[in-house]
């Protein structure tokens, strides 16, 4: 074969490969189900994931329920499997709810990536999340630096929830290491519970000097409860997420601090990892993303 014919054959092969790759990408459908569509943090995750999928030429099917509902989320995963999607991303409401669904996904060869919260199942290819333990440790160290004594009240997520437990432990470890008593109360990520719990404990225990909420809306609820009791000026209140409303509260001197999660990176990387798995590429089992402490000193940089 002449050099000219070799070049022509190589060019034809390259074009064929490009066409195959483009068709492959265009035909891909990935399903996403996050915590809820009424949560600022999760809206950011979903938007970033959708934008990344669009940039990659992949159909993105958002099956997230309007409010946190573990049964509805499991049903969404099952429907995605029945639809024959090419991959699934789960930001779980209850990370213990998916064993049978993930068994079915594995049987059909549909890869699954978790975002924000780990799911203990062998079929999960990758977890993209904030390093919650380390980030909460930063929050705990900050709290300790701001109080001279007293007790720390922690408003937690759901029982057994991997993300909530890590955030609890990060603050708890730092506070107890500094000699502070820690009070932990499960609130199932519910703002009303955060308000009621804060009210009850502040009325019954004058030794509470700091409150940590494992989610930012809970921190705002704690701020509201403390204001209603006239005790806000005596408290350090720290949240977790970096939601816009909380940044306003920090700027106004009501909430003391929060830990910002990079939800944009979390959404984008979950899509990138899922597509890599679909293409047969190796991905990290865990992609840890650093948290950022936001206080009155740096809040303007994030608004």
N, C-alpha and C positions, 0 to 999 in steps of 0.2 A: 504494500500500500504506500502510495506516495505521501510526502509530507503534507501536501495540500489536503489529501483525503483524510489523513490522520487528524489534522486540525478540524476539519469539517465534522468528523465523527465525534471528536471530543466536545465540540460546541453543541452538537445535537444531544449528546448525553447530558451535558450540563443543563441545557434547556429542559430536557425531560425531567431531570431531578428537581429543578426549580418548580416546574409545573406540578409535580407530584407533591412537593412540600407545601406549595400554596393551596392545593386542593385539600390536602390533609388538614391544614390549619383552618381553612374555611369551613370544613365539615365538622369541626369539633364543637361539642356542646358541653358546657360545664354548669353544674347546679351549685347554688350557694344558699345556705340557710344560716343566718346569724341569730344573735340573741333575741332581737326584736327590732321593729322599725320605729319605735318611739323613744329610742335612746340615742343621745347625741354621739356618744363614742361609737356605737355600732353603725350609725348612719355613715360616719366617716370611713369605717372599715369597708362597708358595702360599696360606697361610691368609689373608693380607691380600687377595689377589686374589679368593679365593672369597667372602670377606665382602663385598667391594665389588660383586661380581656379584650376590650375593643381595640386597643393598640396592637394586640397580637392577632387580630382577625378571628377571634373565637366568640361564639354565641354564649352569652352569660344569662343564666336563668336564676333570678333571685326569688327564692321560695320562703323567705323569712316571714314569720307571723307578725302581726301588728303589736302583740304584747308577748312577754315571756311565757311560753307554754311548752313544756317538755314533750307532752303527748303530740301536740301539733307539729313540733319539730321532727319527732321520730316519723310521723306520718309523711312529712315533706321528704325526708330522706328515702323512705320506702317508695314514694311516688317517683322520685328521681331515678331510682333503680329500675322501676317498672318502665319508665320512659326510655331506658337504655342510654342515658347520658354517658359521656366519656370520662367524667370525673366529678367528684363532689368535694366541696369545702364546707366544713361544719364549725360554726362558732357556738358551742353547745350551751344550752340552758341547764341541762343536767347531764354531766359527762358519763353517767352510769347507765344511760337509757338506750344505748345503741348496739348492744352485743349482737342481737339477732339480725339487725339491719346491716351491720358490718360483715357478719357472716355471709349474708346474701350478696353484698357488694363484692366480697372476695370471690364467691362462687361464680359471679358473672364477669370477673376481671375488671371491675370498675374501681380505680384507685381513689383513695380518700385522704385529704389533708385536713388537719385541725388548725384552727386559728384562735388565739387568745387562751384557750383552756385545753389542757391535755385530755385525751380519751385513752383509757387503758385497754387497747385492743391491738393485736398484732398486725391488723390490716391498715392501721394508720401509718402512712408513709412518712409524714413530716408534721411537726408542730411549729407554728410561727407564733411567738408570743413575747410579751414583755418578760424580762427576767424578774418575775414578781417578788420572789424572796429577796433578791438583792435590792430591788427598787424600794420595797417596803422597809428594808433595813435602813436605807437612806432616810426615809420618813421617820423611822423610829429614832435614829440618831439626832435628827433635827428636833424632834419633840423633846428628847432628853436635854438637848442644849438650851431649850426655851423655858424649862420649868425647874424649880429648885427642889420641889418635893411633891407629895401627893400621889394620887392614883391616876392611871390611864384607862379610859373606857374605850374599848374597841367595838365598833358596830360592824358585824360580819356579814358575809354572804350566806350561801346555803350550806347545810351540813354536808361534809364530805366533798365539797366543791374544790377542785385542785387549785384554781386561781385564788379563791377566797381564803383557803387555808394558807397558801404561801404568803399572802398579804398580811394575814393575821400573825403568822409566825415571825415575819420580818420585824414588825413593830414590837411584838411581844418579847422577842429575844433581846432586842436593844433596850427596852424599858426595864425588863427584869434584871438584865446585866448591870444596869445603873441603880438598882435597888428599889425600883418603883413597883407597887402592886398593880397588876393588870386585871381588869374586869372585862370578860368577853361575852358578848350577847349576839346570838344568831338573829339576823333580820331578813334573811332570804332576799337580799337586795331590794327590799321594799322601803320606800321613802317614809311612808306612814309609820312603819315600825321604828325607823331611825328617830323620827320626831318623838314618838311616844316613849321609847327607851331612854332617850336623852332627858326628856322631861322627868321621867320617874327617878332616874339615878341622880340627877342634879338636885331634886327635891329631897332625896333620902340620904345622900352621901356628900357632905360638904368638902370632902377631901379630894374629889375629882378635880384635877387641874388641866387635863388634856383629853381630847377626844379624837380618835382616828376612825374614819369611815372607809371601808374597803371599796367604796364607789362614791364618786363625786356628788351625785344628787342626794345621797345620804348625808354627806357633809353639810350641804345647804339646809337639809332638814334639821340637822343638829344646830346650825347657826340660828335658824328660826326659833327653835325651842329655847335656846340659851337667851336670845333676845327677849322672848316673851317672859322669861323669869328674871330679867335684869341682870344676868350673869355673864354676858358675852365678854365683857372687858377682862374678866378673870380667867378666861379659858384660852388654851391653844387648841385650835381645831384644824385638822389636816385631812384632806381627802385623797382620792386616787382616780386619775383619768385625764385631768387637764381640760375639762369641759369649759366652753366659753363663759357660761354663767358663773362658774366658780372663779374664773380669772377676774371677772368683774368684782366679785365679792372680796377677792384678795386685794385688788386695787383699792377698794373702798375700806379696807381694814377690818372686815368682818370675819372672813375665813383667813386663817394664818398661812396655809400653804397647801399645795397639792403635788402629786407626782404625775407628770404628763406621760402618757403613753403615745407612741408614734403610730397612731391607728392607720395613717396613710401608708406607711411602709408595711405594716402588718397585712393590710388588704392586698397590696401589690405583690408582696413576696409569696403570699399563699397561692395566688394565681400562677406566678412563675414556677413555684415548686410543683404544683399540680401538673402543669403542662410538661415540665421536665420528666416527671414520673410517667406520664402518658407516652412520652417519646422514648421511654426506656432508659433514661439517664439517672444517675445516682444523685440523691439530694440529701442534705443533712437531716438527721432524725429530729433535731431541735435547732431552730433558729432563734437564739435569744436576742432581744432588742432592749437596749438600755432605757431606763426611766430617767426623767429629768425633774429635779426638785424646783418647783416654782414658788417663790415667795414675793413679798412686796418689793424686794430689791431688784427682781428681774422680770416681773410679770408683764411689763410693757413690751418686752421683746417678743411675747407670744400672743399679743392681742392684735 
